[in-house]
Amino acid sequence: MQKPSAKQYILAAIRRQYAERVPTTVLIGPYCAKLVGHSIRELLTDAQKSADGPAYLWIH
């Protein structure tokens, strides 16, 4: 059995279907990107920048 892709997780959440995990980046990604000064695209495609947003929330 193949693991669902990130896109499939997002589509399942939008369609209110069951998925074994919740794509939280969709929910807090734009907020975190704004906090740390990255674009949403940067936050979603760069692992380090993706970690910067939640880390900022945790510290502050």
ROSESE-733330 format. One record per residue: x, y, z of N, C-alpha, C, CB in turn; residue in one letter. Coordinates in pm, whole numbers, plus 32768, in hexadecimal, padded with zeros to 4 digits. Each point is the difference from the previous one (the first is absolute). Glycine has a CB too. Layout:
<rs>
XYZXYZXYZXYZa/...
</rs>
This chain:
<rs>
80547F8980007FAC807780008058807C80007F487F84807Am/809A80D97F2E805180787FF37FCC806F805C80357FC17F13q/8027808A81277FDC806F80587FC080707FAE80BD7FC4809Ek/7ED680777F947FC180707FB8806080767FF37F1F7FB78054p/80D280947F40805280777FEB7FC980738053803D7FB37F16s/801280B580F77FD4807880497F8180397FC180EE80328041a/7F0D7FCD7F3C7F8980347FBA7F847FAE8025809380507F42k/7F7C7F2C80C77F8F7FAB80237FCF801A808E80577F547F63q/800780C880FA7FD7802280897FB18082800180CB7F8B805Ay/7F6480D77F5B7FBB80827FFB7F757FF07FC380DE80767FECi/7F1A7F407FA67F7E7FEB7FC17FA07FB5805B80707FFF7F22l/7FC27FA081287FAB7FB880607FCA805F806B80857F2C7FD7a/7FD0812F80597FD4805F80657F96805E7FC880E17FF2806Ea/7F34803E7F197F9F805A7FC07F7B7FB97FEA80BC807B7F90i/7F4A7F06804C7F877FB17FE67FC27FC5807F805D7FCC7F20r/7FE4804E81517FD47FCC80827FFD7F6780017F7880D08022r/80F07EF67FA3800E7F6F7FFE80697FD780667FBE7FF87F0Cq/803D7F88811A80607FCC8061808D7FFE7FC67F4A7F758066y/811680B27FEB808F7FF37FE180467FE280837FF580A17F37a/80777F0F80C480427FDA807D80508072803F800C7F197FA8e/7FFF81578015803E8075803D7FBE807F7FC880DB7F82801Er/7F3680EB80287FC2807F7FDA806B805B7FC67F4E7FE880B4v/809B80537ED78063805A7FC47FFE808980427FE87F857F27p/805B808881497FF9807C804D804380767FBC7FFC7F7580CAt/8060806E7EDB8043806E7FBA7F9B80577FB780CC7F737FE6t/7ECE804F7FE37F99804B7FBA7FBA806080607FDF7F417F60v/80118094811B7FB68051806180548071803C7F787F378032l/810780AF7FEB805280678041807080367FA87FCB7F9380D7i/804680327EB3806D80277FA7800380957FDE7FF37F1E7FA4g/7F9F811C802B8002808F7FDD801D805980797F5E7FCE7F49p/806F800E812A8018804E807A80947FFA80277F157FD2804Cy/81247FB57FB3808D7FF08023805A80467F9B7FCB7F24806Ec/801380D27F13805180417F988006809780197FC17F4B7F5Aa/7FCF80EF80C67FFB8090801A80548025807A7F1B80097F99k/80DF7FA580CE804B801C807B809780057FEA7F497F93807El/80EA80107F3280917FF67FEF803280427F817FF77F2E8080v/7FB1810E7F31802A804C7F8A801D7FAC7F85805A80A2809Dg/7F6C7EE67F5A80117FAC7F897F7F80017FB080A87F6D8078h/7F6580777F077F867FEE7FAF7FC67F778020805980987F46s/7F297F5580997FC17F7F801880457F947FAD7F2480718031i/81017FB17F5380477FA17FAA80827FD480407F9980697F35r/80B47FF68103807E7FDE80437FE67FA38076806380DD7FB9e/7F377F4380947FE07FB080767FDA7F717FDC7FB580D08071l/80057F1F7F1F7FD17F7C7FD980687FAF7FB17F1C805E7FFDl/814D7FE27FD180627FB87FAE80897FF580407F83804D7F3Ct/80977FFC812E80847FFE80427FED7FCD808F805680C17F70d/7FE67ECD80AE7FED7FC18083802C80598074801E7F237F93a/80548120805E80318056806C7FA18075801880EC7FBF7FC7q/7EE7807F7FCE7FA38070800E7F7A7FD08038807180777F42k/7F697F10809B7F847FC68035800A7FEC80967FD87F8E7F25s/809E8050810C80157FEE8090800B8085804980737F287FD0a/7FB581427FEB800F8083803F7F7D8036803980BB802D7F62d/7ED87FC180557F7F8036802C7FCF7FC680837FCA80227F14g/80267F5980F57FD67FC5807F8064801780717F867F557F7Ep/80FC80AF80618065801C80677FED808D803880A27F637F8Ea/7F4080FB801B7FE7808A802B7F878004805E806280587F27y/7F357F6080B57F897FFC805680207FC580897F6F7FEA7F33l/80E47FAE80CE80237FBC807C8051805C805C7FFC7F237F86w/806281278040805B8055804E7FB9807F803180C17FA87F7Ai/7EE9809080357FC1807F80237F777FE38030808480807F5Ah/
</rs>
